[in-house]
């Protein structure tokens, strides 16, 4: 279990008699780009909120970054990066000020925040925009900034909840280049998406339907197993079946 960045066994989340997530079984390797696929309402966000320590499971067990999802949710929050589905930074601050603000939330010393700010702005291609108000930036730039703030405390696991929703195809491609750069540096990236073509960028993917995982493997293996040319065809086949 400790060999995995994320490990769950029969993890459930129930609201009354409704199962938002049922029997979630995952084992995500360290340094892996793991895709969590499904249509809107499939249970992806509920699952990722449990893994990030934001929502307690109803049943089952699991560990994230070595910490128990039931008993050590605060430790999980301190040791992961999380980028929510909805843009959550401050539009009335500049890009640079947002980074400084979140650095303070993470408790980083001022000298390190300054160092991290310059480093992140450069790596995200945002140095020239550092002094601009966040509200004036295109959505793709905002998403890059949100990713940068999630990386400030140098977490080894990063959860990205539909990070490319609403951005144009070029911005999506650029964002995935950043994701692969993180994985190349040894970080584990757990990303949810409803864009089936993005599955091709992952080492492995799981497909979620009505709160349950109905398939899990590499994109290539899934295409081969079901005799389909694309992950979208695989998804449609599995859901219709």
Buried (B, 14 or more C-beta within 10 A) or exposed (E): EEEBBBBBBEBBBBEEEEBBBBBBBBBBEBBBBBBBBBBEEBBBBBBBBBBBBBBEBBEBBBBBBBBBBBEBBEBBBBBBBBBBBEBEBEEEBBBBBBBBBBBEEBEBEEEBBBEBBBEBBEBBEBEEBBEBBBEEBEBBBBBBBBBBBBBBBEBBBBBBBBBBBEBEEEBBEBBBEBBEEBBEEEBBBBBBBBBBEBBBBBBBBBBBBBBBBBBBBBBEEBBEEBEBEBBBBBBEBBBEE
